[in-house]
Amino acid sequence: MKTMEQLLQRSFHLETEIARLLDLPIPADSNRIILSKIMCSVAIEHASSAKSLIGIGNKTSGVSLFRLQYEALVKAIWILHAAPESKVDALSAPPHKQTLAD
Protein backbone atom coordinates (compact mmCIF):
# COMPACT_ATOMS: atom_id res chain seq x y z
CA MET A 1 0.00 0.00 0.00
CA LYS A 2 1.30 3.43 -0.90
CA THR A 3 1.77 6.10 1.72
CA MET A 4 0.08 9.48 1.51
CA GLU A 5 3.46 11.04 0.70
CA GLN A 6 3.93 8.70 -2.27
CA LEU A 7 0.42 9.40 -3.55
CA LEU A 8 0.94 13.16 -3.25
CA GLN A 9 4.27 12.92 -5.12
CA ARG A 10 2.64 10.97 -7.97
CA SER A 11 -0.19 13.48 -8.08
CA PHE A 12 2.24 16.43 -8.23
CA HIS A 13 4.04 14.69 -11.12
CA LEU A 14 0.76 14.25 -13.00
CA GLU A 15 -0.11 17.89 -12.33
CA THR A 16 3.23 18.97 -13.81
CA GLU A 17 2.54 16.98 -16.98
CA ILE A 18 -0.97 18.42 -17.32
CA ALA A 19 0.33 21.95 -16.77
CA ARG A 20 2.86 21.35 -19.55
CA LEU A 21 0.00 20.45 -21.89
CA LEU A 22 -1.94 23.56 -20.90
CA ASP A 23 1.09 25.68 -21.80
CA LEU A 24 0.89 24.52 -25.41
CA PRO A 25 -0.38 27.11 -27.89
CA ILE A 26 -4.13 27.33 -28.30
CA PRO A 27 -5.04 25.67 -31.63
CA ALA A 28 -7.79 28.17 -32.43
CA ASP A 29 -8.25 31.70 -31.27
CA SER A 30 -11.83 31.35 -30.07
CA ASN A 31 -13.38 32.55 -26.83
CA ARG A 32 -14.81 29.07 -26.28
CA ILE A 33 -11.37 27.42 -26.28
CA ILE A 34 -9.74 30.21 -24.27
CA LEU A 35 -12.45 30.08 -21.57
CA SER A 36 -12.29 26.29 -21.39
CA LYS A 37 -8.52 26.43 -20.96
CA ILE A 38 -8.89 29.02 -18.20
CA MET A 39 -11.35 26.79 -16.34
CA CYS A 40 -8.95 23.83 -16.70
CA SER A 41 -6.24 25.99 -15.14
CA VAL A 42 -8.60 26.87 -12.27
CA ALA A 43 -9.28 23.14 -11.74
CA ILE A 44 -5.55 22.45 -11.59
CA GLU A 45 -5.06 25.30 -9.13
CA HIS A 46 -7.74 23.82 -6.87
CA ALA A 47 -6.06 20.40 -7.11
CA SER A 48 -2.67 21.85 -6.24
CA SER A 49 -4.11 23.71 -3.26
CA ALA A 50 -5.94 20.60 -2.07
CA LYS A 51 -2.77 18.52 -2.21
CA SER A 52 -0.83 21.19 -0.33
CA LEU A 53 -3.45 21.30 2.41
CA ILE A 54 -3.61 17.52 2.67
CA GLY A 55 0.18 17.37 2.73
CA ILE A 56 0.34 19.58 5.82
CA GLY A 57 -2.41 17.64 7.56
CA ASN A 58 -5.41 19.87 6.81
CA LYS A 59 -7.37 17.04 5.24
CA THR A 60 -10.87 18.42 5.73
CA SER A 61 -10.00 21.73 4.06
CA GLY A 62 -8.08 19.94 1.32
CA VAL A 63 -10.82 17.49 0.48
CA SER A 64 -13.40 20.29 0.36
CA LEU A 65 -11.50 21.80 -2.59
CA PHE A 66 -12.18 18.67 -4.64
CA ARG A 67 -15.76 19.87 -5.12
CA LEU A 68 -14.52 23.17 -6.53
CA GLN A 69 -12.03 21.33 -8.72
CA TYR A 70 -14.77 19.08 -10.08
CA GLU A 71 -17.07 22.04 -10.77
CA ALA A 72 -14.31 23.92 -12.61
CA LEU A 73 -13.59 20.87 -14.76
CA VAL A 74 -17.27 20.31 -15.55
CA LYS A 75 -17.61 23.99 -16.48
CA ALA A 76 -14.57 23.73 -18.77
CA ILE A 77 -16.12 20.76 -20.58
CA TRP A 78 -19.52 22.47 -20.75
CA ILE A 79 -17.99 25.64 -22.22
CA LEU A 80 -16.05 23.67 -24.80
CA HIS A 81 -18.78 21.28 -25.91
CA ALA A 82 -22.25 22.44 -24.89
CA ALA A 83 -22.51 26.12 -23.91
CA PRO A 84 -24.63 28.25 -26.20
CA GLU A 85 -22.69 30.97 -27.98
CA SER A 86 -24.60 33.60 -25.98
CA LYS A 87 -23.23 32.14 -22.71
CA VAL A 88 -19.69 32.01 -24.11
CA ASP A 89 -19.99 35.65 -25.18
CA ALA A 90 -21.33 36.64 -21.75
CA LEU A 91 -18.49 34.84 -19.96
CA SER A 92 -15.95 36.45 -22.31
CA ALA A 93 -17.23 39.98 -21.90
CA PRO A 94 -15.55 42.33 -19.43
CA PRO A 95 -17.65 43.04 -16.35
CA HIS A 96 -19.75 46.19 -16.45
CA LYS A 97 -19.08 48.91 -13.90
CA GLN A 98 -22.62 48.56 -12.54
CA THR A 99 -22.10 44.79 -12.01
CA LEU A 100 -18.91 45.47 -10.07
CA ALA A 101 -20.67 48.00 -7.84
CA ASP A 102 -23.47 45.54 -6.92
Buried (B, 14 or more C-beta within 10 A) or exposed (E): EEEEEEEBBEBBEEBEEBBEEEEEEEEEEEBBBBBBBBBBBBBBBBBBBBBBBBBEEEEEBBEEBEEBBEBBBEBBEEBBEEBEEEBBEEBEEEEEEEEEEE
